[in-house]
């Protein structure tokens, strides 16, 4: 049996890695392929960085191998990854031990004027343009991966080209007989590390608030990490919360081994399966709530492009008629969560409150569990 094929789409920031990889993933899923997608940037949300791994390449790749193996155990026969690779060494030093996975690295590139246009067009800061160009130059100079010039290509055309690479390198148009990935327990590793688990309906503000909590912990000098559970479950066909819970444990184990002393987790829906996955840690579960009118307004804000830019965002750029349906769904999710409220969940009504105020409330709820040196002076 052959290893599970992995297509890693890399390139300089702003070149269009995530966009093209997502188009390819959704196309393959719609065509009936058993496929999964990972944005590797979601696997490096930890600080402070280790002196031996300043760009987190080893951390992210180590966690990635575990996450991909989880997808494969759940039936994925093709894995798609997007995110920058080590511009000097590529990916081989970090993944060569993963014999159950067969990596193909594709480096998207474009001419520098076009790269600048794309980078600024997504709202990134012009102050980092020199850094961007140096990364692009290093990737080109070191000839990392299979080069694909996208200067004159649309995202759909890039996805077409990536599909051709898949056919050439993996024969994905056939139904592959893949090697099973090693099975591992998903029991949480005991240790009582403080974890803030933030749940709530669509558009309630989980990611925004959770990130502000994490930023506060970092400002205090705490080694802390962040996981958005929904970003760990992109698979076709969908396999449910169990897979997300398994991947949560894989990511958290990687962060713990890197020295994390606190974790912030955000998730849509009921917390039960994630609380079970984190058994042994000191979990504080908070459910964010909001009125139907407030949820509808937040759906509209997300549709206008406000809030974090995440893969698979079902709210981005949706038309008004679709916004109404999404707002109704969010309100129904909120009602369902209220009916399933479990002790010792804490409910925080965010209606009319700004995200900084809500985040400060959540930090105060987490403080009793934080290690003594990281608590603020009273």
BARO-83642 format. One record per residue (C-alpha): residue number from 0; residue in one letter; x, y, z. Coordinates in pm, 1 decimal. Example, Ala and Ser with C-alpha at 12.3 -4.5 7.8 and 13.67 -1.06 7.14 Angstrom:
<pts>
<pt seq="0" type="A" east="1230.0" north="-450.0" up="780.0"/>
<pt seq="1" type="S" east="1367.0" north="-106.0" up="714.0"/>
</pts>
This chain:
<pts>
<pt seq="0" type="X" east="0.0" north="0.0" up="0.0"/>
<pt seq="1" type="X" east="119.4" north="351.1" up="-76.6"/>
<pt seq="2" type="X" east="155.8" north="640.8" up="170.9"/>
<pt seq="3" type="X" east="-121.7" north="899.3" up="185.0"/>
<pt seq="4" type="X" east="-38.9" north="1179.0" up="-64.1"/>
<pt seq="5" type="X" east="4.2" north="1531.5" up="71.6"/>
<pt seq="6" type="X" east="13.0" north="1840.4" up="-151.0"/>
<pt seq="7" type="X" east="178.6" north="2129.0" up="35.5"/>
<pt seq="8" type="X" east="115.3" north="2464.2" up="-135.2"/>
<pt seq="9" type="X" east="383.3" north="2710.8" up="-27.1"/>
<pt seq="10" type="X" east="518.2" north="3047.9" up="-134.8"/>
<pt seq="11" type="X" east="578.9" north="3398.3" up="-4.5"/>
<pt seq="12" type="X" east="313.3" north="3574.2" up="207.2"/>
<pt seq="13" type="X" east="39.1" north="3717.0" up="-12.7"/>
<pt seq="14" type="X" east="111.4" north="3503.7" up="-319.9"/>
<pt seq="15" type="X" east="-222.9" north="3324.2" up="-287.9"/>
<pt seq="16" type="X" east="-137.6" north="2993.5" up="-118.5"/>
<pt seq="17" type="X" east="-445.2" north="2960.0" up="100.7"/>
<pt seq="18" type="X" east="-686.6" north="3086.8" up="-164.6"/>
<pt seq="19" type="X" east="-569.4" north="2843.0" up="-431.6"/>
<pt seq="20" type="X" east="-539.4" north="2549.4" up="-192.6"/>
<pt seq="21" type="X" east="-891.2" north="2612.1" up="-62.1"/>
<pt seq="22" type="X" east="-1032.1" north="2623.7" up="-415.5"/>
<pt seq="23" type="X" east="-861.0" north="2291.8" up="-490.8"/>
<pt seq="24" type="X" east="-986.6" north="2133.9" up="-167.5"/>
<pt seq="25" type="X" east="-1348.1" north="2239.0" up="-221.0"/>
<pt seq="26" type="X" east="-1339.9" north="2124.4" up="-583.6"/>
<pt seq="27" type="X" east="-1206.5" north="1783.7" up="-489.0"/>
<pt seq="28" type="X" east="-1463.3" north="1746.2" up="-214.2"/>
<pt seq="29" type="X" east="-1745.2" north="1838.2" up="-450.9"/>
<pt seq="30" type="X" east="-1614.5" north="1580.1" up="-697.8"/>
<pt seq="31" type="X" east="-1641.8" north="1306.1" up="-437.6"/>
<pt seq="32" type="X" east="-1277.6" north="1274.8" up="-333.1"/>
<pt seq="33" type="X" east="-1201.1" north="1191.2" up="29.2"/>
<pt seq="34" type="X" east="-986.4" north="1496.2" up="96.6"/>
<pt seq="35" type="X" east="-881.7" north="1713.5" up="391.4"/>
<pt seq="36" type="X" east="-727.7" north="2059.7" up="417.9"/>
<pt seq="37" type="X" east="-498.5" north="2222.9" up="674.6"/>
<pt seq="38" type="X" east="-372.1" north="2582.0" up="696.0"/>
<pt seq="39" type="X" east="-36.0" north="2532.3" up="864.4"/>
<pt seq="40" type="X" east="-43.0" north="2883.6" up="1011.5"/>
<pt seq="41" type="X" east="-312.9" north="2751.4" up="1246.9"/>
<pt seq="42" type="X" east="-54.3" north="2513.4" up="1394.0"/>
<pt seq="43" type="X" east="193.7" north="2776.3" up="1508.6"/>
<pt seq="44" type="X" east="-17.7" north="3003.3" up="1728.7"/>
<pt seq="45" type="X" east="217.3" north="2984.7" up="2025.0"/>
<pt seq="46" type="X" east="453.9" north="3229.3" up="2192.3"/>
<pt seq="47" type="X" east="721.2" north="3292.0" up="2296.7"/>
<pt seq="48" type="X" east="914.2" north="3134.4" up="2011.2"/>
<pt seq="49" type="X" east="1187.8" north="2886.4" up="2088.8"/>
<pt seq="50" type="X" east="1544.0" north="3009.7" up="2021.2"/>
<pt seq="51" type="X" east="1609.8" north="2687.2" up="1829.1"/>
<pt seq="52" type="X" east="1296.8" north="2732.0" up="1613.0"/>
<pt seq="53" type="X" east="1249.5" north="3109.0" up="1570.1"/>
<pt seq="54" type="X" east="1014.3" north="3083.0" up="1270.3"/>
<pt seq="55" type="X" east="825.8" north="2786.0" up="1420.9"/>
<pt seq="56" type="X" east="891.9" north="2570.7" up="1113.1"/>
<pt seq="57" type="X" east="974.5" north="2262.3" up="1320.6"/>
<pt seq="58" type="X" east="686.0" north="2315.4" up="1562.5"/>
<pt seq="59" type="X" east="430.4" north="2354.2" up="1284.8"/>
<pt seq="60" type="X" east="561.3" north="2062.6" up="1080.7"/>
<pt seq="61" type="X" east="571.7" north="1832.4" up="1383.2"/>
<pt seq="62" type="X" east="210.3" north="1911.2" up="1468.9"/>
<pt seq="63" type="X" east="110.2" north="1895.8" up="1102.1"/>
<pt seq="64" type="X" east="226.1" north="1535.0" up="1068.2"/>
<pt seq="65" type="X" east="3.8" north="1436.0" up="1361.8"/>
<pt seq="66" type="X" east="-296.9" north="1628.2" up="1229.9"/>
<pt seq="67" type="X" east="-262.0" north="1480.7" up="881.5"/>
<pt seq="68" type="X" east="-237.0" north="1132.2" up="1028.5"/>
<pt seq="69" type="X" east="-564.1" north="1193.2" up="1211.8"/>
<pt seq="70" type="X" east="-737.3" north="1295.1" up="889.8"/>
<pt seq="71" type="X" east="-600.4" north="984.6" up="717.6"/>
<pt seq="72" type="X" east="-727.1" north="756.9" up="994.4"/>
<pt seq="73" type="X" east="-1069.3" north="910.6" up="939.7"/>
<pt seq="74" type="X" east="-1059.2" north="814.0" up="574.3"/>
<pt seq="75" type="X" east="-890.5" north="1101.2" up="388.8"/>
<pt seq="76" type="X" east="-709.3" north="974.6" up="78.9"/>
<pt seq="77" type="X" east="-567.2" north="1312.0" up="-29.0"/>
<pt seq="78" type="X" east="-436.3" north="1584.0" up="200.8"/>
<pt seq="79" type="X" east="-393.6" north="1950.3" up="103.3"/>
<pt seq="80" type="X" east="-179.8" north="2189.5" up="309.1"/>
<pt seq="81" type="X" east="-122.8" north="2561.5" up="260.0"/>
<pt seq="82" type="X" east="138.5" north="2775.6" up="427.3"/>
<pt seq="83" type="X" east="493.7" north="2897.3" up="403.9"/>
<pt seq="84" type="X" east="772.4" north="2642.9" up="434.0"/>
<pt seq="85" type="X" east="1128.3" north="2698.7" up="549.3"/>
<pt seq="86" type="X" east="1265.4" north="2922.8" up="269.1"/>
<pt seq="87" type="X" east="1614.7" north="2782.2" up="316.5"/>
<pt seq="88" type="X" east="1559.1" north="2412.1" up="386.1"/>
<pt seq="89" type="X" east="1216.2" north="2333.7" up="245.4"/>
<pt seq="90" type="X" east="1012.0" north="2067.5" up="425.9"/>
<pt seq="91" type="X" east="1218.6" north="1749.5" up="396.7"/>
<pt seq="92" type="X" east="1420.6" north="1793.2" up="720.0"/>
<pt seq="93" type="X" east="1095.6" north="1826.9" up="913.2"/>
<pt seq="94" type="X" east="878.0" north="1554.0" up="759.3"/>
<pt seq="95" type="X" east="1113.4" north="1287.8" up="622.3"/>
<pt seq="96" type="X" east="1037.6" north="1063.7" up="922.3"/>
<pt seq="97" type="X" east="666.2" north="1048.1" up="831.5"/>
<pt seq="98" type="X" east="683.2" north="738.7" up="609.6"/>
<pt seq="99" type="X" east="303.9" north="706.5" up="608.5"/>
<pt seq="100" type="X" east="274.1" north="1042.0" up="426.1"/>
<pt seq="101" type="X" east="401.2" north="1126.8" up="76.0"/>
<pt seq="102" type="X" east="468.9" north="1502.2" up="51.4"/>
<pt seq="103" type="X" east="478.8" north="1706.8" up="-269.3"/>
<pt seq="104" type="X" east="583.3" north="2068.7" up="-213.6"/>
<pt seq="105" type="X" east="467.0" north="2326.6" up="-468.3"/>
<pt seq="106" type="X" east="604.4" north="2680.3" up="-446.6"/>
<pt seq="107" type="X" east="373.8" north="2947.1" up="-585.1"/>
<pt seq="108" type="X" east="563.4" north="3248.8" up="-711.6"/>
<pt seq="109" type="X" east="492.6" north="3561.0" up="-914.3"/>
<pt seq="110" type="X" east="678.1" north="3868.2" up="-1032.6"/>
<pt seq="111" type="X" east="755.0" north="4117.7" up="-759.8"/>
<pt seq="112" type="X" east="514.2" north="4391.0" up="-874.2"/>
<pt seq="113" type="X" east="227.8" north="4142.5" up="-876.6"/>
<pt seq="114" type="X" east="333.1" north="4002.9" up="-538.5"/>
<pt seq="115" type="X" east="332.8" north="4353.4" up="-394.1"/>
<pt seq="116" type="X" east="-14.9" north="4418.2" up="-538.4"/>
<pt seq="117" type="X" east="-155.5" north="4095.1" up="-395.2"/>
<pt seq="118" type="X" east="5.2" north="4146.3" up="-56.4"/>
<pt seq="119" type="X" east="-126.1" north="4499.8" up="-11.8"/>
<pt seq="120" type="X" east="-459.8" north="4405.9" up="-167.0"/>
<pt seq="121" type="X" east="-537.1" north="4168.6" up="116.3"/>
<pt seq="122" type="X" east="-487.4" north="4446.4" up="371.3"/>
<pt seq="123" type="X" east="-135.2" north="4361.4" up="487.3"/>
<pt seq="124" type="X" east="98.2" north="4631.8" up="612.4"/>
<pt seq="125" type="X" east="333.1" north="4806.5" up="369.3"/>
<pt seq="126" type="X" east="588.0" north="4822.4" up="652.2"/>
<pt seq="127" type="X" east="667.1" north="4452.7" up="598.8"/>
<pt seq="128" type="X" east="719.5" north="4468.0" up="222.8"/>
<pt seq="129" type="X" east="1098.4" north="4441.2" up="250.0"/>
<pt seq="130" type="X" east="1061.7" north="4132.2" up="468.1"/>
<pt seq="131" type="X" east="814.4" north="3986.0" up="219.0"/>
<pt seq="132" type="X" east="1049.0" north="4035.2" up="-73.5"/>
<pt seq="133" type="X" east="1340.5" north="3880.5" up="115.5"/>
<pt seq="134" type="X" east="1133.2" north="3566.9" up="181.7"/>
<pt seq="135" type="X" east="1032.1" north="3549.3" up="-184.9"/>
<pt seq="136" type="X" east="1395.5" north="3592.9" up="-291.2"/>
<pt seq="137" type="X" east="1512.0" north="3318.3" up="-53.2"/>
<pt seq="138" type="X" east="1247.4" north="3075.7" up="-179.6"/>
<pt seq="139" type="X" east="1347.5" north="3141.5" up="-540.5"/>
<pt seq="140" type="X" east="1721.8" north="3134.8" up="-470.7"/>
<pt seq="141" type="X" east="1702.1" north="2802.1" up="-287.7"/>
<pt seq="142" type="X" east="1461.0" north="2656.3" up="-544.4"/>
<pt seq="143" type="X" east="1233.9" north="2523.9" up="-271.6"/>
<pt seq="144" type="X" east="969.1" north="2286.8" up="-405.9"/>
<pt seq="145" type="X" east="816.0" north="2259.4" up="-752.8"/>
<pt seq="146" type="X" east="791.6" north="2615.9" up="-885.9"/>
<pt seq="147" type="X" east="459.8" north="2738.2" up="-1027.5"/>
<pt seq="148" type="X" east="457.0" north="3093.0" up="-1166.9"/>
<pt seq="149" type="X" east="113.2" north="3241.8" up="-1098.0"/>
<pt seq="150" type="X" east="182.9" north="3598.9" up="-1214.4"/>
<pt seq="151" type="X" east="-89.9" north="3593.3" up="-1479.5"/>
<pt seq="152" type="X" east="-318.8" north="3336.1" up="-1316.2"/>
<pt seq="153" type="X" east="-649.8" north="3367.2" up="-1133.3"/>
<pt seq="154" type="X" east="-705.9" north="3151.2" up="-820.3"/>
<pt seq="155" type="X" east="-914.4" north="2909.0" up="-1029.7"/>
<pt seq="156" type="X" east="-634.3" north="2877.4" up="-1283.4"/>
<pt seq="157" type="X" east="-382.5" north="2814.8" up="-1005.4"/>
<pt seq="158" type="X" east="-611.1" north="2543.3" up="-867.7"/>
<pt seq="159" type="X" east="-623.0" north="2388.8" up="-1217.3"/>
<pt seq="160" type="X" east="-243.5" north="2381.9" up="-1226.1"/>
<pt seq="161" type="X" east="-226.4" north="2230.6" up="-877.8"/>
<pt seq="162" type="X" east="-467.8" north="1958.1" up="-986.0"/>
<pt seq="163" type="X" east="-231.0" north="1879.1" up="-1273.0"/>
<pt seq="164" type="X" east="58.2" north="1853.8" up="-1026.5"/>
<pt seq="165" type="X" east="-147.3" north="1610.6" up="-820.2"/>
<pt seq="166" type="X" east="-217.1" north="1396.3" up="-1123.9"/>
<pt seq="167" type="X" east="150.6" north="1394.7" up="-1223.5"/>
<pt seq="168" type="X" east="295.5" north="1329.8" up="-878.7"/>
<pt seq="169" type="X" east="32.5" north="1120.2" up="-702.2"/>
<pt seq="170" type="X" east="-209.4" north="985.0" up="-959.5"/>
<pt seq="171" type="X" east="-494.0" north="1123.9" up="-751.3"/>
<pt seq="172" type="X" east="-739.8" north="1071.7" up="-1036.3"/>
<pt seq="173" type="X" east="-727.4" north="704.6" up="-943.6"/>
<pt seq="174" type="X" east="-872.5" north="575.9" up="-618.9"/>
<pt seq="175" type="X" east="-554.8" north="509.8" up="-420.7"/>
<pt seq="176" type="X" east="-497.3" north="221.2" up="-183.4"/>
<pt seq="177" type="X" east="-331.1" north="413.5" up="94.3"/>
<pt seq="178" type="X" east="-123.8" north="299.2" up="386.5"/>
<pt seq="179" type="X" east="-306.9" north="330.5" up="720.0"/>
<pt seq="180" type="X" east="-155.5" north="588.7" up="951.5"/>
<pt seq="181" type="X" east="-45.2" north="482.5" up="1299.3"/>
<pt seq="182" type="X" east="-331.5" north="493.1" up="1547.0"/>
<pt seq="183" type="X" east="-289.2" north="681.4" up="1874.1"/>
<pt seq="184" type="X" east="-501.1" north="733.5" up="2182.4"/>
<pt seq="185" type="X" east="-680.4" north="1066.1" up="2208.4"/>
<pt seq="186" type="X" east="-690.1" north="1072.3" up="2585.8"/>
<pt seq="187" type="X" east="-583.3" north="1410.4" up="2719.1"/>
<pt seq="188" type="X" east="-243.0" north="1423.2" up="2885.3"/>
<pt seq="189" type="X" east="-299.4" north="1491.9" up="3255.8"/>
<pt seq="190" type="X" east="-126.0" north="1789.6" up="3400.8"/>
<pt seq="191" type="X" east="-375.6" north="2051.7" up="3506.8"/>
<pt seq="192" type="X" east="-264.5" north="2322.5" up="3262.2"/>
<pt seq="193" type="X" east="-516.4" north="2611.6" up="3257.9"/>
<pt seq="194" type="X" east="-737.2" north="2602.6" up="2948.2"/>
<pt seq="195" type="X" east="-1000.8" north="2858.2" up="2849.9"/>
<pt seq="196" type="X" east="-1261.1" north="2692.4" up="2626.4"/>
<pt seq="197" type="X" east="-1479.0" north="2955.1" up="2455.8"/>
<pt seq="198" type="X" east="-1789.4" north="2825.9" up="2279.3"/>
<pt seq="199" type="X" east="-2088.7" north="2993.6" up="2125.1"/>
<pt seq="200" type="X" east="-2300.3" north="3029.8" up="1812.5"/>
<pt seq="201" type="X" east="-2183.4" north="3148.6" up="1472.3"/>
<pt seq="202" type="X" east="-2075.1" north="3516.8" up="1464.1"/>
<pt seq="203" type="X" east="-2094.7" north="3569.5" up="1840.4"/>
<pt seq="204" type="X" east="-1729.0" north="3680.1" up="1844.7"/>
<pt seq="205" type="X" east="-1544.0" north="3375.2" up="1975.0"/>
<pt seq="206" type="X" east="-1230.1" north="3417.0" up="1764.7"/>
<pt seq="207" type="X" east="-1199.3" north="3790.9" up="1824.3"/>
<pt seq="208" type="X" east="-1243.4" north="3758.9" up="2199.2"/>
<pt seq="209" type="X" east="-1028.9" north="3446.8" up="2227.7"/>
<pt seq="210" type="X" east="-742.3" north="3612.0" up="2042.2"/>
<pt seq="211" type="X" east="-756.4" north="3914.5" up="2271.3"/>
<pt seq="212" type="X" east="-738.0" north="3684.8" up="2573.3"/>
<pt seq="213" type="X" east="-433.1" north="3516.1" up="2421.8"/>
<pt seq="214" type="X" east="-271.9" north="3854.3" up="2350.4"/>
<pt seq="215" type="X" east="-321.1" north="3951.1" up="2713.9"/>
<pt seq="216" type="X" east="-147.0" north="3632.7" up="2829.2"/>
<pt seq="217" type="X" east="140.5" north="3698.6" up="2590.4"/>
<pt seq="218" type="X" east="171.6" north="4056.5" up="2715.9"/>
<pt seq="219" type="X" east="212.4" north="3914.9" up="3066.2"/>
<pt seq="220" type="X" east="498.3" north="3698.0" up="2946.4"/>
<pt seq="221" type="X" east="311.0" north="3369.5" up="2967.0"/>
<pt seq="222" type="X" east="389.7" north="3086.3" up="2727.6"/>
<pt seq="223" type="X" east="42.6" north="3036.9" up="2584.1"/>
<pt seq="224" type="X" east="-118.8" north="2888.9" up="2273.3"/>
<pt seq="225" type="X" east="-440.5" north="2922.0" up="2075.4"/>
<pt seq="226" type="X" east="-656.4" north="2671.9" up="1886.8"/>
<pt seq="227" type="X" east="-959.2" north="2744.8" up="1668.7"/>
<pt seq="228" type="X" east="-1117.5" north="2399.3" up="1659.3"/>
<pt seq="229" type="X" east="-1317.3" north="2464.9" up="1343.1"/>
<pt seq="230" type="X" east="-988.0" north="2515.3" up="1156.2"/>
<pt seq="231" type="X" east="-893.3" north="2156.0" up="1239.1"/>
<pt seq="232" type="X" east="-1191.6" north="1986.8" up="1078.7"/>
<pt seq="233" type="X" east="-1185.6" north="2062.0" up="706.6"/>
<pt seq="234" type="X" east="-1259.5" north="1725.3" up="547.8"/>
<pt seq="235" type="X" east="-1484.6" north="1595.1" up="273.9"/>
<pt seq="236" type="X" east="-1707.2" north="1421.4" up="343.3"/>
<pt seq="237" type="X" east="-1750.3" north="1584.3" up="683.8"/>
<pt seq="238" type="X" east="-1661.3" north="1359.7" up="975.8"/>
<pt seq="239" type="X" east="-1793.9" north="1561.0" up="1270.3"/>
<pt seq="240" type="X" east="-1674.5" north="1681.6" up="1607.5"/>
<pt seq="241" type="X" east="-1485.6" north="1365.5" up="1698.8"/>
<pt seq="242" type="X" east="-1220.0" north="1437.8" up="1438.0"/>
<pt seq="243" type="X" east="-1188.4" north="1797.4" up="1556.1"/>
<pt seq="244" type="X" east="-1148.1" north="1676.9" up="1914.3"/>
<pt seq="245" type="X" east="-872.8" north="1436.0" up="1811.1"/>
<pt seq="246" type="X" east="-690.8" north="1708.7" up="1622.6"/>
<pt seq="247" type="X" east="-731.7" north="1944.2" up="1917.8"/>
<pt seq="248" type="X" east="-541.4" north="1694.6" up="2130.1"/>
<pt seq="249" type="X" east="-270.9" north="1654.3" up="1865.3"/>
<pt seq="250" type="X" east="-217.2" north="2029.0" up="1840.5"/>
<pt seq="251" type="X" east="-225.8" north="2078.5" up="2215.7"/>
<pt seq="252" type="X" east="27.6" north="1800.2" up="2272.8"/>
<pt seq="253" type="X" east="262.1" north="1976.6" up="2032.2"/>
<pt seq="254" type="X" east="219.9" north="2308.8" up="2210.3"/>
<pt seq="255" type="X" east="267.8" north="2150.6" up="2553.3"/>
<pt seq="256" type="X" east="588.4" north="1985.6" up="2443.7"/>
<pt seq="257" type="X" east="704.6" north="2327.2" up="2318.5"/>
<pt seq="258" type="X" east="648.2" north="2471.2" up="2666.7"/>
<pt seq="259" type="X" east="294.5" north="2612.1" up="2665.0"/>
<pt seq="260" type="X" east="159.0" north="2680.4" up="3012.8"/>
<pt seq="261" type="X" east="-189.0" north="2795.6" up="2910.6"/>
<pt seq="262" type="X" east="-426.2" north="2735.6" up="2620.7"/>
<pt seq="263" type="X" east="-714.6" north="2929.1" up="2466.8"/>
<pt seq="264" type="X" east="-958.5" north="2721.6" up="2259.0"/>
<pt seq="265" type="X" east="-1251.7" north="2857.0" up="2057.6"/>
<pt seq="266" type="X" east="-1520.7" north="2631.9" up="1913.0"/>
<pt seq="267" type="X" east="-1867.3" north="2651.9" up="1764.2"/>
<pt seq="268" type="X" east="-2135.4" north="2438.2" up="1922.8"/>
<pt seq="269" type="X" east="-2159.0" north="2240.9" up="2245.0"/>
<pt seq="270" type="X" east="-1839.4" north="2201.8" up="2449.8"/>
<pt seq="271" type="X" east="-1886.9" north="1843.9" up="2572.4"/>
<pt seq="272" type="X" east="-1659.3" north="1660.2" up="2328.5"/>
<pt seq="273" type="X" east="-1382.1" north="1917.7" up="2369.5"/>
<pt seq="274" type="X" east="-1405.8" north="1910.8" up="2748.4"/>
<pt seq="275" type="X" east="-1369.2" north="1533.0" up="2728.4"/>
<pt seq="276" type="X" east="-1069.8" north="1562.9" up="2495.1"/>
<pt seq="277" type="X" east="-903.4" north="1802.7" up="2741.0"/>
<pt seq="278" type="X" east="-965.9" north="1578.7" up="3041.4"/>
<pt seq="279" type="X" east="-685.3" north="1618.3" up="3291.6"/>
<pt seq="280" type="X" east="-637.9" north="1988.9" up="3221.8"/>
<pt seq="281" type="X" east="-784.6" north="2269.1" up="3430.9"/>
<pt seq="282" type="X" east="-1060.8" north="2371.6" up="3189.2"/>
<pt seq="283" type="X" east="-1272.7" north="2684.5" up="3229.9"/>
<pt seq="284" type="X" east="-1562.6" north="2670.4" up="2983.5"/>
<pt seq="285" type="X" east="-1730.9" north="2995.0" up="2882.7"/>
<pt seq="286" type="X" east="-2030.8" north="3019.0" up="2653.9"/>
<pt seq="287" type="X" east="-2068.3" north="3350.0" up="2472.9"/>
<pt seq="288" type="X" east="-2427.0" north="3451.0" up="2403.7"/>
<pt seq="289" type="X" east="-2598.2" north="3736.0" up="2219.4"/>
<pt seq="290" type="X" east="-2947.2" north="3840.5" up="2119.2"/>
<pt seq="291" type="X" east="-3081.9" north="3745.8" up="1773.0"/>
<pt seq="292" type="X" east="-3059.2" north="4111.2" up="1666.1"/>
<pt seq="293" type="X" east="-2698.1" north="4133.0" up="1780.5"/>
<pt seq="294" type="X" east="-2607.0" north="3811.2" up="1600.2"/>
<pt seq="295" type="X" east="-2769.2" north="3940.1" up="1280.3"/>
<pt seq="296" type="X" east="-2562.6" north="4259.0" up="1298.4"/>
<pt seq="297" type="X" east="-2241.9" north="4062.6" up="1353.7"/>
<pt seq="298" type="X" east="-2319.5" north="3837.4" up="1058.9"/>
<pt seq="299" type="X" east="-2356.2" north="4152.5" up="847.2"/>
<pt seq="300" type="X" east="-2023.4" north="4288.1" up="976.5"/>
<pt seq="301" type="X" east="-1844.3" north="3965.3" up="888.4"/>
<pt seq="302" type="X" east="-2003.0" north="3969.7" up="543.4"/>
<pt seq="303" type="X" east="-1852.0" north="4317.3" up="494.4"/>
<pt seq="304" type="X" east="-1507.4" north="4175.7" up="566.0"/>
<pt seq="305" type="X" east="-1474.3" north="4277.5" up="930.3"/>
<pt seq="306" type="X" east="-1315.0" north="4032.7" up="1170.9"/>
<pt seq="307" type="X" east="-1043.5" north="3768.4" up="1123.1"/>
<pt seq="308" type="X" east="-968.2" north="3628.0" up="776.1"/>
<pt seq="309" type="X" east="-998.3" north="3250.7" up="810.8"/>
<pt seq="310" type="X" east="-1016.0" north="2958.9" up="572.1"/>
<pt seq="311" type="X" east="-1366.7" north="2830.1" up="515.4"/>
<pt seq="312" type="X" east="-1535.6" north="3142.8" up="650.2"/>
<pt seq="313" type="X" east="-1902.3" north="3089.4" up="561.6"/>
<pt seq="314" type="X" east="-1981.9" north="3455.1" up="636.4"/>
<pt seq="315" type="X" east="-1733.1" north="3630.5" up="409.1"/>
<pt seq="316" type="X" east="-1886.5" north="3835.2" up="126.1"/>
<pt seq="317" type="X" east="-2226.2" north="3663.3" up="143.8"/>
<pt seq="318" type="X" east="-2526.1" north="3846.6" up="-11.2"/>
<pt seq="319" type="X" east="-2802.2" north="3995.9" up="209.2"/>
<pt seq="320" type="X" east="-3048.0" north="3709.0" up="151.3"/>
<pt seq="321" type="X" east="-2784.7" north="3461.2" up="265.4"/>
<pt seq="322" type="X" east="-2699.3" north="3677.7" up="565.8"/>
<pt seq="323" type="X" east="-3059.2" north="3648.0" up="686.4"/>
<pt seq="324" type="X" east="-3043.2" north="3269.3" up="675.8"/>
<pt seq="325" type="X" east="-2708.7" north="3263.4" up="852.9"/>
<pt seq="326" type="X" east="-2840.9" north="3496.3" up="1122.8"/>
<pt seq="327" type="X" east="-3138.2" north="3264.0" up="1175.2"/>
<pt seq="328" type="X" east="-2901.9" north="2969.4" up="1201.1"/>
<pt seq="329" type="X" east="-2686.4" north="3153.2" up="1455.5"/>
<pt seq="330" type="X" east="-2992.0" north="3237.3" up="1667.0"/>
<pt seq="331" type="X" east="-3100.2" north="2871.7" up="1656.2"/>
<pt seq="332" type="X" east="-2750.8" north="2761.2" up="1760.1"/>
<pt seq="333" type="X" east="-2769.4" north="3001.8" up="2054.5"/>
<pt seq="334" type="X" east="-3105.5" north="2858.4" up="2162.6"/>
<pt seq="335" type="X" east="-2971.8" north="2503.3" up="2137.1"/>
<pt seq="336" type="X" east="-2666.2" north="2589.2" up="2345.1"/>
<pt seq="337" type="X" east="-2884.4" north="2746.3" up="2613.2"/>
<pt seq="338" type="X" east="-3086.8" north="2426.7" up="2638.6"/>
<pt seq="339" type="X" east="-2770.8" north="2214.1" up="2665.0"/>
<pt seq="340" type="X" east="-2589.7" north="2428.6" up="2919.2"/>
<pt seq="341" type="X" east="-2381.6" north="2211.8" up="3150.3"/>
<pt seq="342" type="X" east="-2227.4" north="2285.4" up="3486.1"/>
<pt seq="343" type="X" east="-1979.8" north="2447.3" up="3534.2"/>
<pt seq="344" type="X" east="-2012.3" north="2648.9" up="3213.8"/>
<pt seq="345" type="X" east="-2014.0" north="3025.4" up="3253.4"/>
<pt seq="346" type="X" east="-2243.9" north="3230.0" up="3031.0"/>
<pt seq="347" type="X" east="-2131.9" north="3574.9" up="2915.0"/>
<pt seq="348" type="X" east="-2392.3" north="3781.9" up="2731.2"/>
<pt seq="349" type="X" east="-2201.8" north="3989.1" up="2476.9"/>
<pt seq="350" type="X" east="-2500.0" north="4192.3" up="2354.2"/>
<pt seq="351" type="X" east="-2397.0" north="4557.0" up="2341.9"/>
<pt seq="352" type="X" east="-2046.8" north="4482.6" up="2474.7"/>
<pt seq="353" type="X" east="-1723.3" north="4546.3" up="2287.7"/>
<pt seq="354" type="X" east="-1478.2" north="4260.3" up="2241.8"/>
<pt seq="355" type="X" east="-1212.6" north="4410.8" up="2471.2"/>
<pt seq="356" type="X" east="-1457.2" north="4426.0" up="2761.7"/>
<pt seq="357" type="X" east="-1564.3" north="4066.3" up="2704.0"/>
<pt seq="358" type="X" east="-1201.7" north="3952.2" up="2677.6"/>
<pt seq="359" type="X" east="-1115.3" north="4124.2" up="3005.9"/>
<pt seq="360" type="X" east="-1403.6" north="3937.5" up="3171.1"/>
<pt seq="361" type="X" east="-1273.0" north="3607.3" up="3038.7"/>
<pt seq="362" type="X" east="-919.5" north="3679.9" up="3157.5"/>
<pt seq="363" type="X" east="-1057.1" north="3743.1" up="3506.0"/>
<pt seq="364" type="X" east="-1236.1" north="3407.2" up="3494.4"/>
<pt seq="365" type="X" east="-914.2" north="3231.8" up="3393.4"/>
<pt seq="366" type="X" east="-687.1" north="3407.6" up="3642.7"/>
<pt seq="367" type="X" east="-747.8" north="3174.0" up="3940.7"/>
<pt seq="368" type="X" east="-609.6" north="2884.0" up="3736.3"/>
<pt seq="369" type="X" east="-303.0" north="3067.1" up="3602.4"/>
<pt seq="370" type="X" east="41.3" north="2990.8" up="3746.6"/>
<pt seq="371" type="X" east="123.1" north="3226.6" up="4033.0"/>
<pt seq="372" type="X" east="397.6" north="3431.0" up="3860.2"/>
<pt seq="373" type="X" east="161.5" north="3521.2" up="3576.3"/>
<pt seq="374" type="X" east="-116.0" north="3666.4" up="3789.3"/>
<pt seq="375" type="X" east="-141.3" north="4044.1" up="3789.6"/>
<pt seq="376" type="X" east="-41.6" north="4232.4" up="4101.2"/>
<pt seq="377" type="X" east="-337.3" north="4303.2" up="4327.2"/>
</pts>
